[in-house]
Amino acid sequence: MKKVLSLVLMLSLVISLLAGCGASKEATTNEATASETTTEATTETAKVYKVAMITDSSIADGGWGAACYNAMVAAAEREGFETQYTDGLANADFSSTIRSYCDLGFDLIFAPGNQYSDAVAEVAKDYPDVYFALLNGTLEADNVTSLLPDAEQIGLMAGSLAGLMSKTESIGFIGGLELDTTKTKLAYYTKGAQAVNPNIVVTSAYAGSFSDTAKGKEIANTMVTTNDVDVMFGDASAVDSGAREVLATFEGRYDIGQPSDLLATQESNIILNSVVTDNATMVQLCMQDVINGTYGNKTIYGNLENGALSVGTFGAAVPEDMQAAYLAIVEEIKAGTFAAE
């Protein structure tokens, strides 16, 4: 009887252990399945942010449009945003194009110019969950951030180099539209040049466009043949490209580029240097605010002090002693000690 009882107890113990092993294995399987499900859910719900740029110029203009597009792409690569753009827009199409991107679910609209201010202000009110980055604008709202490269420093940098390099004491400036930022650049371009050489005369003109290369050629030709301009600086995107084409046909005529380092990407005998604006850093800060939920009601400034402005590559026409003199002036501009009135 004792043997039978022992066998019954052993059998019960074995069954219990087997049942326990089965339960343990099932629990492990369920935990793994739950983990896989969570991972799949996380993957499926991971937010993919999208940014779109609009521009009235071309992203292949070799100037403003190209630099702003490249800045957006560089920032997007760092923050994992998808990108899209529409270029060559007429003024009448600014608002409708922005609205289209909003309706397509884009998170951030990059408008690289003060000329888009009205359109951004109009659309931003109707799409409070979409964010807007306005370059060279002064608009602030809950879903709008303005990006402002220091127009005064840009003008002083270009003007001082033009003043150092001009042999005819006649320099030129081309603006696209009479925007506040462009007028500020012209004013400080003049101050910078005349601080270096008080005899410098500045001739300026506005093209009424950022995309009319033919107008740029016309203005540059007139400045050279009528006013003996030998150094030019432009704030007119593709118009500046047209001006450079004409300058290349004359001997001893030069250009100062912006906002990208033109000589870093192309060979040219007429480019002295470029005032380089790091728009990518400012756009990236906007993207981080979108991700962090801290967007809007601010202006992000770019200047020499925070590295958003810098000196580009020197052209062959700028001798070493002139390079050194210019770099010393740039340090004075950065420190606020450059004597320009």
C-alpha positions as CSV (number, residue, x, y, z in Angstrom):
1,M,0.0,0.0,0.0
2,K,2.8,2.3,0.9
3,K,4.5,1.5,-2.5
4,V,1.2,2.4,-4.3
5,L,0.9,5.6,-2.4
6,S,4.5,6.5,-3.2
7,L,3.9,5.9,-6.8
8,V,0.8,8.0,-6.8
9,L,2.7,10.9,-5.1
10,M,5.6,10.7,-7.5
11,L,3.2,10.6,-10.5
12,S,1.4,13.7,-9.1
13,L,4.7,15.5,-8.7
14,V,5.9,14.7,-12.2
15,I,2.6,15.9,-13.6
16,S,2.8,19.1,-11.6
17,L,6.4,19.7,-12.8
18,L,5.4,19.1,-16.4
19,A,2.5,21.4,-16.0
20,G,4.8,24.0,-14.5
21,C,7.3,23.7,-17.3
22,G,4.5,24.1,-19.8
23,A,3.2,27.2,-18.1
24,S,6.7,28.7,-17.9
25,K,7.3,28.1,-21.6
26,E,4.0,29.6,-22.5
27,A,4.6,32.7,-20.5
28,T,8.0,33.2,-22.1
29,T,6.4,32.9,-25.5
30,N,3.7,35.4,-24.6
31,E,6.3,37.9,-23.3
32,A,8.2,37.5,-26.6
33,T,5.1,38.0,-28.6
34,A,4.1,41.0,-26.6
35,S,7.6,42.5,-27.1
36,E,7.5,41.9,-30.8
37,T,4.0,43.5,-31.0
38,T,5.2,46.5,-29.1
39,T,8.2,46.8,-31.4
40,E,6.0,46.6,-34.5
41,A,3.6,49.1,-33.0
42,T,6.4,51.5,-32.3
43,T,7.7,51.1,-35.8
44,E,4.3,51.7,-37.3
45,T,3.6,54.8,-35.3
46,A,7.1,56.4,-35.5
47,K,6.6,60.0,-36.7
48,V,8.3,60.8,-40.1
49,Y,8.6,64.6,-40.3
50,K,8.3,66.4,-43.6
51,V,9.6,69.8,-44.6
52,A,8.9,71.7,-47.9
53,M,10.5,74.8,-49.3
54,I,8.9,77.3,-51.7
55,T,10.8,79.8,-53.7
56,D,10.3,82.3,-56.5
57,S,13.8,81.6,-57.8
58,S,15.4,78.3,-58.9
59,I,17.2,75.8,-56.7
60,A,19.8,75.6,-59.5
61,D,20.4,79.3,-59.7
62,G,23.9,79.1,-58.2
63,G,22.9,81.7,-55.7
64,W,20.2,82.3,-53.1
65,G,17.7,79.6,-54.2
66,A,20.4,76.9,-54.4
67,A,21.9,77.9,-51.1
68,C,18.6,77.8,-49.3
69,Y,17.6,74.5,-50.8
70,N,20.9,72.9,-49.9
71,A,20.5,74.3,-46.4
72,M,17.1,72.7,-46.0
73,V,18.4,69.3,-47.3
74,A,21.5,69.4,-45.0
75,A,19.3,70.2,-42.0
76,A,16.8,67.5,-43.0
77,E,19.5,64.9,-43.3
78,R,20.7,65.6,-39.8
79,E,17.2,65.5,-38.2
80,G,15.7,62.8,-40.4
81,F,13.1,64.9,-42.2
82,E,11.7,64.1,-45.7
83,T,12.1,67.1,-48.1
84,Q,10.1,68.6,-51.0
85,Y,10.3,71.9,-52.9
86,T,8.5,74.0,-55.4
87,D,10.6,76.7,-57.2
88,G,10.0,79.3,-59.9
89,L,6.8,80.5,-58.2
90,A,5.0,83.7,-59.1
91,N,3.9,85.9,-56.2
92,A,0.3,85.1,-56.8
93,D,1.0,81.4,-56.2
94,F,2.8,81.7,-52.8
95,S,-0.3,81.2,-50.6
96,S,-1.9,78.4,-52.7
97,T,1.3,76.4,-52.9
98,I,1.9,76.7,-49.1
99,R,-1.7,75.6,-48.6
100,S,-1.2,72.6,-50.8
101,Y,1.8,71.4,-48.7
102,C,-0.2,71.9,-45.5
103,D,-3.0,69.8,-46.9
104,L,-0.5,67.1,-47.8
105,G,0.5,66.8,-44.2
106,F,3.9,68.5,-44.2
107,D,5.0,69.5,-40.7
108,L,7.3,72.4,-41.6
109,I,7.2,75.0,-44.4
110,F,10.5,76.8,-45.2
111,A,9.9,80.2,-46.8
112,P,13.4,81.7,-47.6
113,G,12.7,85.4,-48.0
114,N,10.8,88.4,-46.6
115,Q,8.7,88.4,-49.7
116,Y,6.8,85.4,-48.4
117,S,5.8,87.2,-45.2
118,D,2.2,88.0,-46.2
119,A,1.5,84.5,-47.5
120,V,3.0,82.9,-44.4
121,A,1.0,85.1,-42.1
122,E,-2.2,84.3,-44.0
123,V,-1.8,80.6,-44.2
124,A,-0.3,80.1,-40.7
125,K,-3.6,81.3,-39.1
126,D,-5.6,78.7,-41.0
127,Y,-3.2,75.8,-40.2
128,P,-2.2,76.1,-36.5
129,D,-0.7,72.6,-36.4
130,V,1.7,73.3,-39.3
131,Y,5.0,75.1,-38.5
132,F,6.6,77.9,-40.6
133,A,10.2,79.0,-40.9
134,L,10.5,82.5,-42.5
135,L,14.0,83.4,-43.5
136,N,14.8,87.2,-43.5
137,G,11.4,87.9,-42.1
138,T,10.2,89.5,-38.9
139,L,7.0,87.6,-38.3
140,E,6.4,85.8,-35.1
141,A,3.3,83.7,-34.1
142,D,2.6,80.5,-32.2
143,N,3.5,78.4,-35.2
144,V,6.0,80.8,-36.9
145,T,9.7,81.3,-36.3
146,S,11.8,84.0,-38.1
147,L,15.4,83.3,-39.2
148,L,17.5,86.4,-39.5
149,P,21.1,86.5,-40.8
150,D,22.7,89.7,-39.6
151,A,22.2,92.0,-42.7
152,E,24.4,94.7,-41.2
153,Q,27.4,92.4,-40.7
154,I,26.8,90.9,-44.2
155,G,26.9,94.4,-45.7
156,L,30.0,95.4,-43.8
157,M,31.8,92.2,-44.8
158,A,31.1,92.6,-48.5
159,G,31.6,96.4,-48.5
160,S,35.0,96.3,-46.7
161,L,36.3,93.7,-49.2
162,A,35.0,95.7,-52.1
163,G,36.7,98.8,-50.7
164,L,40.0,97.0,-50.3
165,M,39.9,95.5,-53.8
166,S,38.5,98.3,-56.0
167,K,41.0,100.1,-58.2
168,T,38.5,102.4,-59.9
169,E,36.9,103.5,-56.5
170,S,33.5,102.6,-58.0
171,I,31.6,99.6,-56.8
172,G,28.1,98.3,-57.4
173,F,25.2,96.6,-55.6
174,I,22.2,94.8,-57.2
175,G,19.1,94.1,-55.2
176,G,16.2,91.8,-56.2
177,L,13.4,93.7,-54.5
178,E,13.5,96.6,-52.2
179,L,13.1,94.5,-49.0
180,D,14.2,95.8,-45.6
181,T,16.9,93.3,-45.4
182,T,18.3,94.1,-48.8
183,K,18.2,97.9,-48.1
184,T,20.1,97.2,-44.9
185,K,22.7,95.2,-46.7
186,L,23.1,98.1,-49.2
187,A,23.5,100.7,-46.5
188,Y,26.1,98.7,-44.6
189,Y,27.9,97.7,-47.9
190,T,28.3,101.4,-48.5
191,K,29.5,102.1,-44.9
192,G,31.9,99.2,-45.0
193,A,33.5,100.2,-48.3
194,Q,33.8,103.9,-47.4
195,A,35.3,103.0,-44.0
196,V,38.2,101.4,-45.9
197,N,38.3,104.1,-48.7
198,P,36.3,107.3,-48.2
199,N,36.6,108.0,-52.0
200,I,34.5,104.9,-52.9
201,V,31.3,105.6,-54.8
202,V,28.5,103.0,-54.7
203,T,26.1,102.5,-57.6
204,S,23.0,100.5,-56.8
205,A,20.0,99.1,-58.8
206,Y,17.0,96.9,-58.1
207,A,16.0,94.3,-60.7
208,G,12.4,93.9,-59.5
209,S,13.0,90.1,-59.5
210,F,15.1,87.4,-58.1
211,S,14.9,85.2,-61.2
212,D,15.5,87.6,-64.2
213,T,19.1,86.7,-65.3
214,A,18.7,88.9,-68.3
215,K,18.0,91.9,-66.1
216,G,21.2,91.1,-64.1
217,K,23.2,91.1,-67.3
218,E,21.7,94.4,-68.3
219,I,22.4,96.1,-64.9
220,A,25.9,94.8,-64.7
221,N,26.8,95.9,-68.2
222,T,25.5,99.4,-67.5
223,M,27.4,99.7,-64.2
224,V,30.6,98.7,-65.8
225,T,30.4,100.7,-69.0
226,T,28.8,103.8,-67.5
227,N,30.1,104.0,-64.0
228,D,33.4,102.0,-64.3
229,V,32.3,99.7,-61.5
230,D,35.0,97.0,-60.9
231,V,33.6,95.2,-57.9
232,M,30.0,94.1,-57.4
233,F,27.9,92.5,-54.7
234,G,24.3,91.2,-55.2
235,D,21.3,90.3,-53.1
236,A,19.2,89.1,-56.0
237,S,19.8,85.3,-56.5
238,A,19.6,84.3,-60.2
239,V,19.9,88.0,-61.1
240,D,23.4,87.9,-59.6
241,S,24.3,84.9,-61.8
242,G,23.4,86.9,-64.8
243,A,25.5,89.8,-63.6
244,R,28.5,87.5,-63.1
245,E,28.2,86.3,-66.7
246,V,28.7,89.9,-67.9
247,L,31.5,90.6,-65.4
248,A,33.4,87.7,-66.8
249,T,33.5,89.3,-70.3
250,F,35.4,92.4,-68.9
251,E,38.9,92.5,-67.6
252,G,39.6,93.3,-64.0
253,R,35.9,93.2,-62.9
254,Y,34.9,91.1,-59.9
255,D,32.0,89.9,-57.8
256,I,31.5,89.0,-54.1
257,G,29.1,86.1,-53.6
258,Q,26.5,85.1,-51.0
259,P,25.0,83.2,-49.2
260,S,27.0,80.1,-50.0
261,D,30.8,79.7,-50.6
262,L,30.7,79.9,-54.4
263,L,34.3,79.1,-54.9
264,A,34.0,75.9,-52.9
265,T,31.7,74.5,-55.6
266,Q,32.8,76.2,-58.8
267,E,35.8,77.6,-60.5
268,S,35.7,81.3,-61.3
269,N,38.2,84.1,-62.1
270,I,35.8,86.9,-61.1
271,I,34.7,85.8,-57.6
272,L,36.8,87.5,-54.9
273,N,35.2,85.8,-51.9
274,S,31.7,85.0,-50.5
275,V,29.9,86.1,-47.4
276,V,28.7,82.7,-46.2
277,T,25.5,82.3,-44.3
278,D,24.9,79.0,-42.6
279,N,21.2,78.8,-43.0
280,A,21.3,75.0,-42.4
281,T,22.1,75.6,-38.7
282,M,19.1,77.9,-38.3
283,V,16.7,75.6,-40.2
284,Q,18.0,72.6,-38.1
285,L,17.1,74.5,-34.9
286,C,13.6,75.0,-36.3
287,M,13.3,71.2,-37.0
288,Q,14.5,70.4,-33.4
289,D,11.8,72.7,-32.1
290,V,9.2,70.9,-34.2
291,I,10.3,67.5,-32.8
292,N,10.4,68.8,-29.2
293,G,7.1,70.6,-29.3
294,T,8.7,74.0,-28.5
295,Y,8.0,75.8,-31.8
296,G,7.1,79.4,-32.5
297,N,7.1,83.0,-31.2
298,K,10.9,83.4,-31.6
299,T,13.5,84.8,-33.9
300,I,16.7,82.9,-34.5
301,Y,19.6,85.2,-35.4
302,G,22.7,84.3,-37.4
303,N,25.9,86.3,-37.2
304,L,29.7,86.1,-36.9
305,E,29.5,85.6,-33.1
306,N,27.5,82.3,-33.3
307,G,29.2,81.1,-36.5
308,A,26.2,81.5,-38.7
309,L,28.2,84.0,-40.8
310,S,31.7,83.3,-42.0
311,V,34.3,84.1,-44.7
312,G,34.3,82.0,-47.8
313,T,37.2,80.8,-50.1
314,F,39.4,83.5,-51.5
315,G,39.8,83.9,-55.2
316,A,43.1,84.0,-57.1
317,A,42.7,87.8,-57.6
318,V,43.0,88.5,-53.8
319,P,46.7,88.7,-52.8
320,E,47.7,87.4,-49.5
321,D,48.3,90.8,-47.9
322,M,44.8,91.8,-48.9
323,Q,43.4,88.6,-47.5
324,A,45.1,89.3,-44.1
325,A,43.8,92.9,-44.1
326,Y,40.2,91.7,-44.8
327,L,40.3,88.9,-42.2
328,A,41.5,91.5,-39.6
329,I,38.5,93.7,-40.5
330,V,36.1,90.8,-40.2
331,E,37.4,90.2,-36.6
332,E,36.7,93.9,-35.9
333,I,33.2,93.5,-37.3
334,K,32.7,90.5,-35.1
335,A,33.9,92.4,-32.0
336,G,31.9,95.5,-32.9
337,T,35.0,97.7,-33.2
338,F,35.0,98.2,-36.9
339,A,34.8,102.0,-37.5
340,A,32.0,102.3,-40.1
341,E,29.7,105.4,-40.0
